Amino acid sequence: MDLEELRGLAAVGEIDTVILAMTDMQGRLQGKRFDADAFVDDIATHGAEACNYLLAVDMEMNTLPGFALTSWESGYGDFVLRPDLDTLRRATWLEGTAICLADVEHHDGSPVAESPRQILRAQLDRLAERGWQAKVGSELEFVLYRETYASARDKGYRDLVPGNAYNVDYSILGTTMVEDVIRPIRLAMKAAGLAVEDSKGECNLGQHEVNFRYQDALRMADEHVLYKLAAKEIAHQRGASLSFMAKVNEREGNSCHIHCSIWEGDRPLFAGDGPHGHAPLYDQWIAGQLERTRELAYLYAPNVNSYKRYANGSFAPTTLVWGIDNRTCGFRSVGHGPSLRLETRIAGGDANPYLAFAAVIAAGLDGVDRGLVPPAPLAGSAYEAEGPRLPTALREAVELLDGSALARAAFGDRVVDHYVTSGRHEVAAFEAAVTDWEMVRSFERS
């Protein structure tokens, strides 16, 4: 949808509301609902203001100290939400509503470097300097519950009824049982302009995914956050709920598998005449992921819960090795010829896609710039393999990011310090909490 089309739809009352939203550190869409006429006549051109604390709060929206961007001392002023009209579309699952994503700017027009969308843009600019583009597809899993969000809260998130009572991985019968929720998600996303490819059941109880065709990396990240919001809202409309938490129980976690390839115009650059049908660029890209992902793990796994997903025999990786069509590895080479791509299996469903995609690009470019060569692909189980391991806790990942020379060179000190500060606050909040596990374990018996 372009602005003139929106103007026409607003004039006849078909669209009355426009959501303008930015993505925060946690990967959530935050913003305002505007009268459609006000958006067309003013906001589309001049932008809107939002409090800059939106990039300096935790999941509970608590204001936190230690950020250079904003603070009580600086008065928690505004920054500008600059509509990216290329993202304007109908929010087809909401009545009379359109949605537009925003870049975040200072009042002088300069980008807010700490904004996730700007972080990804900066890495895409590095590719563009070489005449390259990144194409990405993200496969995002969730668990569907026959609970409203309110009933889940009232039950303390215990004894929730999943959408399926057993493993429905690839099951047609099992997915038919949840089509009352999944089909509206597919149809709404297609009507909103996303290229829907499929949906399928997964291994955990009530676990499913809806997949979309790969896109340019920025558009894929935009569509990722839009879909994530819409899926929750559509579930809510139908008396259900769904969670993208990385780990909701002891069974398989929710993943976000990131498929990435590099292109020069219409020409994919990864295929070649190497020993595995790879170009040297692809080998270098893989080697960069292997060497650098450990120190960038926080950008894939931003929560305490994220690290519980990395478990042996769970289809989530534990070891930073690569293999050809090997789902036990942290990195899986998939496809051949023009479709050759590297699947990064590190991120969970809770990942912020802008940050995760930026990490993939930064690590890959480091491998290219240094001419790294990867080891041979792993032919067995990565759970038993020798190799560098993923961090096992958020605190470790935050400290690795803080000490990463690559992250500071690729993203800048200001960005790294901002996210390290956020991560340390999250660690401190968790360490101050008393969990249900501790109460059950120790209330009576300690």
HELIX and SHEET records of a PDB file:
HELIX    1   1 LEU A    3  ALA A   11  1                                   9    
HELIX    2   2 ALA A   36  ALA A   38  1                                   3    
HELIX    3   3 PHE A   39  ILE A   43  3                                   5    
HELIX    4   4 ALA A   44  HIS A   46  1                                   3    
HELIX    5   5 ASN A   52  LEU A   55  5                                   4    
HELIX    6   6 LEU A   85  THR A   87  5                                   3    
HELIX    7   7 PRO A  116  ALA A  128  1                                  13    
HELIX    8   8 TYR A  149  ASP A  154  1                                   6    
HELIX    9   9 ILE A  172  THR A  176  1                                   5    
HELIX   10  10 GLU A  179  ALA A  191  1                                  13    
HELIX   11  11 ALA A  217  GLN A  237  1                                  21    
HELIX   12  12 PRO A  280  ARG A  292  1                                  13    
HELIX   13  13 ARG A  294  LEU A  299  5                                   6    
HELIX   14  14 VAL A  304  LYS A  308  5                                   5    
HELIX   15  15 GLY A  337  SER A  339  5                                   3    
HELIX   16  16 PRO A  353  ASP A  369  1                                  17    
HELIX   17  17 ALA A  382  GLU A  384  5                                   3    
HELIX   18  18 LEU A  394  ASP A  402  1                                   9    
HELIX   19  19 ALA A  405  PHE A  411  1                                   7    
HELIX   20  20 ASP A  413  ALA A  432  1                                  20    
HELIX   21  21 ASP A  436  SER A  442  1                                   7    
SHEET    1   A 5 LEU A  29  ASP A  35  0                                        
SHEET    2   A 5 THR A  17  THR A  23 -1                                        
SHEET    3   A 5 THR A  97  GLU A 105  1                                        
SHEET    4   A 5 ASP A  78  PRO A  83 -1                                        
SHEET    5   A 5 ALA A  48  CYS A  51 -1                                        
SHEET    1   B 4 LEU A  29  ASP A  35  0                                        
SHEET    2   B 4 THR A  17  THR A  23 -1                                        
SHEET    3   B 4 THR A  97  GLU A 105  1                                        
SHEET    4   B 4 ARG A  89  ARG A  90 -1                                        
SHEET    1   C 4 VAL A 196  GLY A 201  0                                        
SHEET    2   C 4 GLN A 207  PHE A 212 -1                                        
SHEET    3   C 4 GLN A 133  TYR A 145 -1                                        
SHEET    4   C 4 GLN A 215  ASP A 216 -1                                        
SHEET    1   D 4 VAL A 196  GLY A 201  0                                        
SHEET    2   D 4 GLN A 207  PHE A 212 -1                                        
SHEET    3   D 4 GLN A 133  TYR A 145 -1                                        
SHEET    4   D 4 SER A 241  SER A 243 -1                                        
SHEET    1   E 5 VAL A 196  GLY A 201  0                                        
SHEET    2   E 5 GLN A 207  PHE A 212 -1                                        
SHEET    3   E 5 GLN A 133  TYR A 145 -1                                        
SHEET    4   E 5 CYS A 256  GLU A 264 -1                                        
SHEET    5   E 5 ARG A 267  PRO A 268 -1                                        
SHEET    1   F 7 VAL A 196  GLY A 201  0                                        
SHEET    2   F 7 GLN A 207  PHE A 212 -1                                        
SHEET    3   F 7 GLN A 133  TYR A 145 -1                                        
SHEET    4   F 7 CYS A 256  GLU A 264 -1                                        
SHEET    5   F 7 ARG A 341  THR A 344 -1                                        
SHEET    6   F 7 PHE A 331  VAL A 334 -1                                        
SHEET    7   F 7 TRP A 322  ILE A 324  1                                        
END                                                                             
